[in-house]
């Protein structure tokens, strides 16, 4: 279809250029006609007199001068069409043939020498017409044939026998060469048109590429501007909250400030994750690994710590898994989509209940998050998937963020080939849902209770390998608060010394990937060679851990305490006498 359109456009451009070329040449031909008539007069007037000469020259001159205005009117009225081109070419050929008429008309008044001179002039005139009629090679071939035959008739009575044969053969050969020249010129015009169109397309593509590049540059500028502005807000709040916490002696006030600091840190974490995701989307490096996923287990991980978050804001949270089962998805991307749905529901709800529901829809499984928040109007709904869009509901709920969450969810859902749906109404809340395919031959399972998150670390020895001092001390303190014993070090020698002091093998290994010497995966392999197959986890800020084939589970920094706790619960068996809560 596109090729046909390009062909029609190319034919139209060829016709337009041919008409322009023909008109340009016929304008120049008017002046040449006046000059040619004067030259002919020098030969014809002495031999045949002024009367006969003017009988030819007058009409010839009128036709030559009048044809151009007529051509212009035809083109202006009908446009540069194929029919217009053919009509103008035929009329131009006819007017040119009037010059050749002079030879049979005046030859009986001329001697052989004058007939020869007139023949040379006329053949030159016919050859010159190739510049006018080459745009229509067939018309020019007819023109050459008629003109050569007319000139040949002028030699009757001037030559006989072999001379006439020689003249005839010469005219045939000359006419053939002129027709071939016309075809060559026509081909060159066609090639020029094709080259011009290719150049025009190339210029258009370059302009489009430049426009896209400029738009991408403007988008990056907007991206950096929005990111720098919105990241400064929670950082500003964190500075003041930290100062209040440091100066306060009231334990209740310090607890309240600590909770606000925690929420502010989570807000910065969410913004940072969104910016990283958006940068991957912009660079086209976000990847998907579709596989069977236990939806119950994934939902359980996604809601880790969310009930407490809602309770701190005075909201109710409920999980309604009507069905369970396996879906085809990328577990990392799907969990991030669900966490984004939950975070949005919490941010945009001032009161009421948030419900996460899993149900079966036409053979697929749908996970939806329904809230009773401020909701959105139709105008905001129309732009909700656009990056950096924050509608009026963000102001009503005073919700932090940079307007990237749903745009990222849309891209992740597209990568997983999952359906995404968002419905909302002002003051009535929002419902966000993702619909996932079930593997063929696998039916949805009955409702399965979501297990609790309780995990007892008492008596566990956790080995921590982290070369950043602040991060190591914070993680060590958190694990000790959770009831674990900790052996920590900035490198493998220091950690071995701490384990030797503890006098036993670790129950779990937490390691950063980038160390001062070697990496976390090598350190884990070394410790396992010494102490056996100990459960381990890498925590790192490296962006491409999934491409390194570590052979060890990993989490990407920053990691929330709830996320780390959930990973520890999955990796560590329950201690003797300890029961995991439902």
VENCOR-V726599 format. One record per backbone hydrogen bond with DSSP energy under -1.0 kcal/mol. CO is the residue of the C=O (numbers start at 1). NH is the residue of the N-H. If there is no record, write none. Layout:
CO,NH / CO,NH
This chain:
1,5 / 2,6 / 3,7 / 4,8 / 5,9 / 6,10 / 7,11 / 8,12 / 9,13 / 10,14 / 11,15 / 12,16 / 13,17 / 14,18 / 15,19 / 16,20 / 17,21 / 18,22 / 19,23 / 20,24 / 21,25 / 22,26 / 23,27 / 24,28 / 25,29 / 28,32 / 29,33 / 30,34 / 31,35 / 32,36 / 33,37 / 34,38 / 35,39 / 36,40 / 37,41 / 38,42 / 40,44 / 41,45 / 44,48 / 45,49 / 49,53 / 50,54 / 51,55 / 52,56 / 53,57 / 54,58 / 56,60 / 57,61 / 58,62 / 59,63 / 60,64 / 61,65 / 62,66 / 63,67 / 66,70 / 67,71 / 68,72 / 69,73 / 70,74 / 71,75 / 72,76 / 73,77 / 74,78 / 75,79 / 79,81 / 81,85 / 82,86 / 83,87 / 84,88 / 85,89 / 86,90 / 87,91 / 88,92 / 89,93 / 90,94 / 91,95 / 92,96 / 93,97 / 96,99 / 97,101 / 99,102 / 100,103 / 101,105 / 102,106 / 103,107 / 106,109 / 107,110 / 111,115 / 112,116 / 113,117 / 114,118 / 115,119 / 116,120 / 117,121 / 118,122 / 119,123 / 120,124 / 121,125 / 122,126 / 123,127 / 124,128 / 125,129 / 127,130 / 128,131 / 129,132 / 129,133 / 130,134 / 133,136 / 136,140 / 137,141 / 138,142 / 139,143 / 140,144 / 141,145 / 142,146 / 143,147 / 144,148 / 145,149 / 146,150 / 147,151 / 148,152 / 149,153 / 150,154 / 152,155 / 153,156 / 155,158 / 155,159 / 160,163 / 161,165 / 162,166 / 163,167 / 164,168 / 165,169 / 166,170 / 167,171 / 168,172 / 169,173 / 170,174 / 171,175 / 172,176 / 173,177 / 174,178 / 175,179 / 176,180 / 177,181 / 178,182 / 179,183 / 180,184 / 181,185 / 182,186 / 183,187 / 184,188 / 185,189 / 186,190 / 187,191 / 188,192 / 189,193 / 190,194 / 191,195 / 192,196 / 193,197 / 194,198 / 195,199 / 196,200 / 197,201 / 198,202 / 199,203 / 200,204 / 201,205 / 202,206 / 203,207 / 204,208 / 205,209 / 206,210 / 207,211 / 208,212 / 209,213 / 210,214 / 211,215 / 212,216 / 213,217 / 214,218 / 215,219 / 216,220 / 217,221 / 218,222 / 219,223 / 220,224 / 221,225 / 222,226 / 223,227 / 224,228 / 225,229 / 226,230 / 227,231 / 228,232 / 231,235 / 232,236 / 233,237 / 234,238 / 235,239 / 236,240 / 237,241 / 238,242 / 239,243 / 240,244 / 241,245 / 242,246 / 243,247 / 244,248 / 250,254 / 251,255 / 252,256 / 253,257 / 254,258 / 255,259 / 256,260 / 257,261 / 258,262 / 259,263 / 260,264 / 261,265 / 262,266 / 263,267 / 264,268 / 265,269 / 266,270 / 267,271 / 268,272 / 269,273 / 270,274 / 271,275 / 272,276 / 273,277 / 274,278 / 275,279 / 276,280 / 277,281 / 278,282 / 279,283 / 280,285 / 291,329 / 293,327 / 294,298 / 295,299 / 296,300 / 297,301 / 298,302 / 299,303 / 303,306 / 305,309 / 306,310 / 307,311 / 308,312 / 310,313 / 310,315 / 311,314 / 316,354 / 318,356 / 320,322 / 320,358 / 324,445 / 325,295 / 327,293 / 329,291 / 330,334 / 331,335 / 332,336 / 333,337 / 334,338 / 335,339 / 336,340 / 337,341 / 338,342 / 339,343 / 340,344 / 341,345 / 342,346 / 343,347 / 344,348 / 348,374 / 352,316 / 354,318 / 355,370 / 356,320 / 357,368 / 358,322 / 359,366 / 361,364 / 364,361 / 365,436 / 366,359 / 367,434 / 368,357 / 369,432 / 370,355 / 374,427 / 377,381 / 378,382 / 383,386 / 386,389 / 391,394 / 392,396 / 393,397 / 394,399 / 403,388 / 404,408 / 405,409 / 406,410 / 407,411 / 408,412 / 409,413 / 410,414 / 411,415 / 412,416 / 413,418 / 419,435 / 421,433 / 423,431 / 425,428 / 429,425 / 430,371 / 431,423 / 432,369 / 433,421 / 434,367 / 435,419 / 436,365 / 437,328 / 439,442 / 445,324 / 457,460 / 460,485 / 461,507 / 461,508 / 462,487 / 463,510 / 464,489 / 465,512 / 468,472 / 469,473 / 470,474 / 471,475 / 472,476 / 473,477 / 474,478 / 475,479 / 476,480 / 477,481 / 478,482 / 479,484 / 480,483 / 485,462 / 487,464 / 489,466 / 491,495 / 492,496 / 493,497 / 494,498 / 495,499 / 496,500 / 497,501 / 498,502 / 499,503 / 508,463 / 509,537 / 510,465 / 511,539 / 513,520 / 518,515 / 519,523 / 520,524 / 521,525 / 522,526 / 523,527 / 524,528 / 525,529 / 526,530 / 527,531 / 528,532 / 532,534 / 535,509 / 537,511 / 538,555 / 540,557 / 544,547 / 545,548 / 553,538 / 555,540 / 560,564 / 561,565 / 562,566 / 563,567 / 564,568 / 565,569 / 566,570 / 567,571 / 568,572 / 575,578 / 581,452
